[in-house]
Every structure is written in C-alpha cells, then in structure tokens.
C-alpha cells in the first residue's frame, strides 16, 4: 500500500509575480546532498521524477538513493 512521500519537505512552490501560487516542484538543492550537484542534467530529471513519485511502494526511498549514487 502506498504511503506519504518521504520527500514532502522538499516540495517547493513557484510564485506568480503578482502573488499567488503558480505550481510546485521537488527541489534538488533542498536535498543538501553534494552528490546530486555532480549528476548530469538528464539524470537530475530522472532523480526529480523518482522523488516526485516516491510512495515507498512502487518507487522506494532506496530507489532514489540508487539514482543519486
């Protein structure tokens, strides 16, 4: 059974210039993991997708760690 995303603390809001929320994304710099900074751009996209879909059922926290490694 799916559970709450363990990376929900990394969810960041995009704000409109006039105020209000434009959208949300999972911020890789908020992971504070220097390994993520060294990844190629294409792998960072896969990492963000894994974090976004992490439910500890289909995508587990260990899967995210494997991508970072």
MMTF fields as JSON, N, C-alpha, C and O atoms, coordinates in Angstrom:
{
  "mmtfVersion": "1.0.0",
  "mmtfProducer": "UNKNOWN",
  "numBonds": 275,
  "numAtoms": 276,
  "numGroups": 69,
  "numChains": 1,
  "numModels": 1,
  "chainsPerModel": [1],
  "groupsPerChain": [69],
  "chainIdList": ["A"],
  "bondAtomList": [4, 2, 8, 6, 12, 10, 16, 14, 20, 18, 24, 22, 28, 26, 32, 30, 36, 34, 40, 38, 44, 42, 48, 46, 52, 50, 56, 54, 60, 58, 64, 62, 68, 66, 72, 70, 76, 74, 80, 78, 84, 82, 88, 86, 92, 90, 96, 94, 100, 98, 104, 102, 108, 106, 112, 110, 116, 114, 120, 118, 124, 122, 128, 126, 132, 130, 136, 134, 140, 138, 144, 142, 148, 146, 152, 150, 156, 154, 160, 158, 164, 162, 168, 166, 172, 170, 176, 174, 180, 178, 184, 182, 188, 186, 192, 190, 196, 194, 200, 198, 204, 202, 208, 206, 212, 210, 216, 214, 220, 218, 224, 222, 228, 226, 232, 230, 236, 234, 240, 238, 244, 242, 248, 246, 252, 250, 256, 254, 260, 258, 264, 262, 268, 266, 272, 270],
  "bondOrderList": [1, 1, 1, 1, 1, 1, 1, 1, 1, 1, 1, 1, 1, 1, 1, 1, 1, 1, 1, 1, 1, 1, 1, 1, 1, 1, 1, 1, 1, 1, 1, 1, 1, 1, 1, 1, 1, 1, 1, 1, 1, 1, 1, 1, 1, 1, 1, 1, 1, 1, 1, 1, 1, 1, 1, 1, 1, 1, 1, 1, 1, 1, 1, 1, 1, 1, 1, 1],
  "groupList": [{"groupName": "UNK", "atomNameList": ["N", "CA", "C", "O"], "elementList": ["N", "C", "C", "O"], "formalChargeList": [0, 0, 0, 0], "bondAtomList": [1, 0, 2, 1, 3, 2], "bondOrderList": [1, 1, 2], "singleLetterCode": "X", "chemCompType": "L-PEPTIDE LINKING"}],
  "groupTypeList": [0, 0, 0, 0, 0, 0, 0, 0, 0, 0, 0, 0, 0, 0, 0, 0, 0, 0, 0, 0, 0, 0, 0, 0, 0, 0, 0, 0, 0, 0, 0, 0, 0, 0, 0, 0, 0, 0, 0, 0, 0, 0, 0, 0, 0, 0, 0, 0, 0, 0, 0, 0, 0, 0, 0, 0, 0, 0, 0, 0, 0, 0, 0, 0, 0, 0, 0, 0, 0],
  "groupIdList": [1, 2, 3, 4, 5, 6, 7, 8, 9, 10, 11, 12, 13, 14, 15, 16, 17, 18, 19, 20, 21, 22, 23, 24, 25, 26, 27, 28, 29, 30, 31, 32, 33, 34, 35, 36, 37, 38, 39, 40, 41, 42, 43, 44, 45, 46, 47, 48, 49, 50, 51, 52, 53, 54, 55, 56, 57, 58, 59, 60, 61, 62, 63, 64, 65, 66, 67, 68, 69],
  "secStructList": [7, 7, 7, 7, 7, 6, 6, 4, 4, 4, 3, 3, 3, 3, 3, 7, 6, 6, 1, 1, 3, 3, 3, 3, 3, 3, 7, 1, 4, 4, 4, 7, 7, 2, 2, 2, 2, 6, 1, 7, 2, 2, 2, 2, 2, 2, 2, 2, 2, 2, 2, 2, 6, 7, 7, 1, 1, 1, 1, 7, 2, 2, 2, 2, 2, 2, 2, 2, 7],
  "xCoordList": [0.834, 0.0, 0.889, 1.895, 0.51, 1.281, 1.213, 0.207, 2.288, 2.327, 2.67, 2.839, 2.767, 3.074, 4.505, 5.398, 4.702, 6.014, 7.01, 6.79, 8.119, 9.102, 9.884, 10.603, 9.748, 10.467, 9.548, 9.868, 8.413, 7.457, 8.056, 7.563, 9.095, 9.772, 10.557, 10.964, 10.769, 11.499, 10.567, 11.024, 9.267, 8.292, 8.348, 8.178, 8.585, 8.757, 7.696, 7.352, 7.179, 6.15, 6.776, 7.731, 6.225, 6.578, 5.527, 4.328, 5.967, 5.042, 4.917, 5.894, 3.7, 3.453, 4.015, 4.057, 4.446, 4.982, 3.986, 4.386, 2.698, 1.676, 1.163, 0.282, 1.683, 1.221, 0.455, -0.016, 0.337, -0.349, 0.629, 1.794, 0.123, 0.967, 0.803, -0.317, 1.92, 1.93, 2.013, 1.42, 2.746, 2.927, 3.876, 4.345, 4.154, 5.055, 6.026, 5.718, 7.202, 8.193, 9.043, 9.08, 9.716, 10.614, 12.01, 12.614, 12.507, 13.784, 14.951, 15.042, 15.841, 17.026, 18.033, 18.631, 18.254, 19.189, 18.733, 19.564, 17.436, 16.964, 17.297, 17.14, 17.754, 18.218, 19.505, 19.82, 20.249, 21.54, 22.486, 23.171, 22.494, 23.357, 24.311, 23.869, 25.603, 26.553, 26.634, 27.051, 26.237, 26.257, 25.263, 25.513, 24.142, 23.116, 23.616, 23.209, 24.489, 25.024, 25.948, 26.115, 26.542, 27.51, 26.872, 27.558, 25.564, 24.886, 24.682, 24.487, 24.727, 24.378, 22.921, 22.091, 22.634, 21.295, 20.202, 19.16, 20.43, 19.409, 19.122, 17.98, 20.136, 19.936, 19.23, 18.462, 19.48, 18.768, 17.27, 16.456, 16.912, 15.492, 14.891, 13.788, 15.612, 15.138, 15.048, 14.119, 16.006, 16.002, 14.787, 14.118, 14.499, 13.34, 12.063, 11.158, 11.967, 10.789, 10.643, 9.536, 11.745, 11.701, 11.271, 10.484, 11.788, 11.4, 9.912, 9.2, 9.449, 8.042, 7.109, 6.027, 7.526, 6.669, 6.963, 6.397, 7.84, 8.217, 7.019, 6.51, 6.589, 5.473, 5.813, 4.943, 7.055, 7.544, 6.777, 6.734, 6.173, 5.513, 6.092, 6.819, 5.768, 6.341, 7.719, 8.634, 7.871, 9.18, 9.538, 8.822, 10.646, 11.05, 12.173, 12.849, 12.357, 13.427, 14.786, 15.69, 14.936, 16.177, 16.431, 17.581, 15.357, 15.493, 16.068, 16.902, 15.612, 16.122, 17.612, 18.404, 17.987, 19.394, 20.241, 21.368, 19.729, 20.474, 20.717, 21.784, 19.749, 19.922, 20.993, 21.828, 20.974, 21.966, 23.364, 24.33, 23.473, 24.787, 25.248, 26.332],
  "yCoordList": [-1.171, 0.0, 1.248, 1.305, 2.223, 3.46, 4.27, 4.25, 4.976, 5.84, 7.261, 7.541, 8.138, 9.539, 9.673, 8.928, 10.615, 10.845, 11.26, 12.259, 10.502, 10.851, 12.13, 12.646, 12.636, 13.852, 15.069, 16.068, 15.004, 16.113, 17.425, 18.504, 17.343, 18.541, 19.268, 20.414, 18.605, 19.198, 19.814, 20.31, 19.786, 20.352, 21.876, 22.451, 22.517, 23.964, 24.571, 23.994, 25.723, 26.408, 27.443, 28.126, 27.546, 28.621, 29.71, 29.433, 30.928, 32.022, 32.895, 33.137, 33.366, 34.3, 35.666, 36.001, 36.462, 37.793, 38.674, 39.466, 38.547, 39.363, 38.754, 39.326, 37.619, 36.914, 35.66, 35.538, 34.771, 33.51, 32.432, 32.695, 31.225, 30.073, 29.67, 29.582, 29.427, 29.049, 27.536, 26.977, 26.872, 25.429, 24.966, 25.766, 23.673, 23.1, 22.142, 21.553, 21.996, 21.041, 20.584, 21.238, 19.464, 18.957, 19.497, 19.201, 20.284, 20.971, 20.04, 19.509, 19.842, 19.011, 19.689, 18.998, 21.011, 21.638, 21.504, 21.513, 21.383, 21.247, 19.875, 19.666, 18.938, 17.643, 17.815, 17.002, 18.884, 19.171, 17.967, 17.602, 17.377, 16.228, 16.622, 16.84, 16.718, 17.16, 16.22, 16.635, 14.955, 14.01, 14.417, 14.195, 15.008, 15.405, 16.536, 16.628, 17.39, 18.508, 18.037, 18.734, 16.875, 16.368, 15.511, 15.08, 15.26, 14.402, 15.13, 16.345, 14.402, 15.009, 15.478, 14.96, 16.455, 17.055, 16.008, 16.053, 15.073, 14.062, 13.174, 12.763, 12.876, 12.047, 12.856, 12.299, 14.154, 15.007, 15.012, 15.048, 14.976, 14.92, 13.607, 13.594, 12.496, 11.206, 11.193, 10.617, 11.823, 11.9, 12.668, 12.228, 13.814, 14.605, 13.815, 13.88, 13.073, 12.252, 11.151, 10.879, 10.523, 9.475, 10.05, 9.434, 11.226, 11.875, 12.233, 12.023, 12.767, 13.167, 11.97, 12.09, 10.816, 9.635, 8.664, 7.572, 9.051, 8.175, 7.973, 8.923, 6.725, 6.393, 5.198, 4.675, 4.77, 3.601, 2.33, 1.392, 2.301, 1.107, 0.766, -0.217, 1.58, 1.369, 1.991, 1.39, 3.182, 3.86, 4.045, 4.713, 3.449, 3.487, 4.485, 4.893, 4.868, 5.801, 5.227, 5.98, 3.914, 3.261, 3.441, 3.537, 3.487, 3.715, 5.109, 5.291, 6.077, 7.446, 7.468, 8.114, 6.766, 6.685, 6.041, 6.477, 5.026, 4.371, 5.329, 5.298, 6.18, 7.159, 8.173, 8.538, 8.627, 9.61, 9.0, 9.678, 7.729, 7.071, 6.857, 6.317],
  "zCoordList": [0.0, 0.0, 0.0, 0.706, -0.785, -0.914, 0.374, 1.084, 0.66, 1.836, 1.401, 0.214, 2.372, 2.092, 1.57, 1.972, 0.685, 0.087, 1.166, 1.851, 1.334, 2.359, 2.036, 2.892, 0.829, 0.417, 0.396, -0.247, 1.087, 1.023, 1.557, 1.226, 2.366, 2.859, 1.773, 1.96, 0.637, -0.474, -1.51, -2.54, -1.245, -2.168, -2.081, -1.006, -3.209, -3.277, -4.181, -5.213, -3.803, -4.59, -5.513, -5.147, -6.709, -7.627, -7.463, -7.512, -7.271, -7.039, -8.276, -8.984, -8.525, -9.627, -9.241, -8.057, -10.224, -9.905, -9.155, -8.302, -9.459, -8.797, -7.515, -6.873, -7.128, -5.932, -6.321, -7.451, -5.424, -5.687, -6.11, -6.406, -6.127, -6.446, -7.903, -8.407, -8.576, -9.984, -10.148, -11.07, -9.258, -9.326, -8.235, -7.426, -8.218, -7.217, -7.895, -8.931, -7.293, -7.783, -6.602, -5.56, -6.775, -5.744, -6.018, -7.049, -5.089, -5.238, -4.924, -3.817, -5.893, -5.662, -4.732, -3.908, -4.821, -3.873, -2.415, -1.508, -2.187, -0.81, -0.223, 0.98, -1.058, -0.55, 0.249, 1.118, -0.054, 0.585, 0.483, 1.438, -0.696, -0.971, -2.091, -3.219, -1.809, -2.84, -4.042, -5.123, -3.862, -4.988, -6.067, -7.252, -5.673, -6.642, -7.542, -8.7, -7.026, -7.814, -8.932, -9.932, -8.772, -9.743, -10.834, -11.761, -10.732, -11.707, -13.036, -13.055, -14.132, -15.423, -15.412, -14.664, -16.243, -16.277, -16.502, -15.848, -17.417, -17.727, -16.513, -16.31, -15.712, -14.519, -13.434, -12.648, -13.384, -12.418, -12.705, -11.782, -13.982, -14.345, -13.86, -13.313, -14.055, -13.563, -12.033, -11.466, -11.378, -9.924, -9.418, -8.483, -10.034, -9.616, -9.824, -8.991, -10.913, -11.177, -10.129, -9.664, -9.759, -8.737, -7.388, -6.669, -7.05, -5.797, -5.828, -4.846, -6.948, -7.086, -6.94, -6.366, -7.459, -7.456, -6.316, -6.27, -5.404, -4.298, -3.363, -2.769, -3.249, -2.358, -1.469, -0.773, -1.489, -0.755, -1.096, -0.3, -2.28, -2.783, -4.149, -4.292, -5.155, -6.484, -6.59, -7.152, -6.058, -6.026, -4.559, -3.812, -4.159, -2.751, -2.546, -3.49, -1.289, -0.953, -1.356, -1.721, -1.294, -1.707, -3.204, -3.635, -3.994, -5.445, -5.711, -6.598, -4.939, -5.073, -4.727, -5.413, -3.665, -3.273, -4.369, -4.605, -5.032, -6.115, -7.266, -7.881, -7.568, -8.659, -8.273, -9.101, -7.031, -6.576, -6.604, -6.951, -6.243, -6.271, -7.681, -7.901]
}
